[in-house]
Amino acid sequence: MAKLTPSPDRPGLHVSKPSPSEPATASAVCHCGASATAKGDAQVGALVAGWNANHGSAHSRGGAA
């Protein structure tokens, strides 16, 4: 299995929630150089929303960098 953690040479978003009783964790690295990590369901939800609005495929739609 390939390493799933994003890096500058492999940008992306990775979210993990090992079990329903454990907090979610996430890491993101964008090709524009932005990066972020989050722990806890609410913080991970905010990171995913920000990624979707401002990074990843949003760049091709004219989203913020």
N, C-alpha and C positions, 0 to 999 in steps of 0.2 A: 504494500500500500504506500502510495506517495505521501510525503510530508504535506500536511494540509495547512500549516501556518503560512499566511501571506508574508512576502518579503519584497524588497524593492525590485528584484529581478523576476518575481512571480506575484504581482499585485492581486489583491482580491479581498474577500471577506470570509472569515471562518467563525462559525457559531457552534458552541458545544453545550449540551445539557445532558450530563451523564445519566441522571435519573430525575424523576419528578420532585424529589425532595432536595436535590442539590441546586445551587444557583447556576444560572447560565453564565458562560464566559464568551467573549468575542474578541477578535483582533482583526484589524483592517489596515491595508496598505494600498494606497492609490498610486497609479502611474504618475500623478502630478507631484508626488512626494509627501502628501499628507498621510499620517498614520494615527491610529487610536487603538486603545484596548478598553474593555469594560468587563465588570463582574457584577452579577446580580441581574435578575430578570428585567427590571425597569431600565437599568442603565444599558443593558444589551439592546433592548427595544429602541431606546433613543439612538444608540450607535447605528443600528440597522436603518432607522428612518433617515438619519443624517447621511448615511452612505447612499441610500436610494435617491435622495433629493440632490446631493451635491457631488457625488463621486461615481466611480464605476461607469456604467452606461450613461449616467446623467451628463458626462462630459460631451458625449456625441450629440446630445440633445440641447447643448448650450447651457447646461447647469453651471453653478458656481464651481470654482476650482478649489 
